[in-house]
Amino acid sequence: MSKSVAIVTGASSGIGKATALRLARDFGAIVLAARSGEKLSEVGQQVKAIGAEPLVLELDLMAPTAAEVVVKKTLDRFGRIDALVNIAGAVVGLDVFQMTGEQWNTGMELKFHGARRLTIHAWDALRESKGAVVFISGNAAVIPQAGAAAVGAINAAIEALAKAFAERGIEDRVQVNSVSPGAIMTGRRLSMLEKAAAPRRSLSKKPSSSSSSWPALAASVKLRR
């Protein structure tokens, strides 16, 4: 009997890692795709310990050929694709007037076009297995801020893209959903909090004052994924 196979992008850390480890309980094989090779190998070992067979693919989904590589290696190894979870894509959170064209393009290439290309390349296999696709966006898609313009704009584009695939999925019997999480305390989120805390600490006269405490800081920083 063929193993059920799930592809998870951005699987080396954060939401991607947590998703891969959870799916390892339900799928026979997990394909892990990300740029961080060493971290990705560690996740592969954890997936194996849970009981699923890992396939570790260190690559950059910004590359136009990366999606084809992921699908080909997955099919060569397992012969099928049952689920695809598009998570890769940490978009820089800068003010709308500070973002450069290159930074906009980088965010779109990885999070939007990377997911779009991979879904298209995996579609035939997903249609054959009557599989599922999940796009991860973020609540900034519906609550955008000028201080993190690209985060909101690209997440909104991801949700629109998911709806387009979902419409086609009705005909092809591929289930497509978009998940929009709020703030989650990943390593990236922690680094954002620490960056926000730096000027507050320098202004604080007393290290133990409420203005420098983590609870006060967490309550005062507006978090968007």
ZIRAVEN-V846237 format. One line per field, one symbol per residue. ss: DSSP state (h for helix, s for strand, l for the rest). psi: psi as a letter, one per 20 degrees, with the letter a starting at -180 (. if undefined). Layout:
# ZIRAVEN-V846237
ss: ???
psi: ???
This chain:
# ZIRAVEN-V846237
ss: llllsssssllllhhhhhhhhhhlllllssssssllhhhhhhhhhhhhhhllsssssslllllllhhhhhhhhhhhhhllllssssllllllllllllllhhhhhhhhhhhhhhhhhhhhhhhhhhhhhllsssssllhhhllllhhhhhhhhhhhhhhhhhhhhhhhhhhhllssssslllllllhhhhhhhhhhhhhhhhhllllllhhhlhhhhhhhlllll
psi: pqqqppppqkjirchgghgghghiiiqhqppoprhngghhhghghhghhhiqpqopooroihphigghgggghghhgijrphqpoohpmoppnrqhihprhhhghggggggfhggggggghigghhhhilaqppppdqiihimqqhilghggghhhhghgghhghhghhghjlpppqppnqbppmrhggghgghghhghhhhiphphjqhhjqgggghhhpopq.
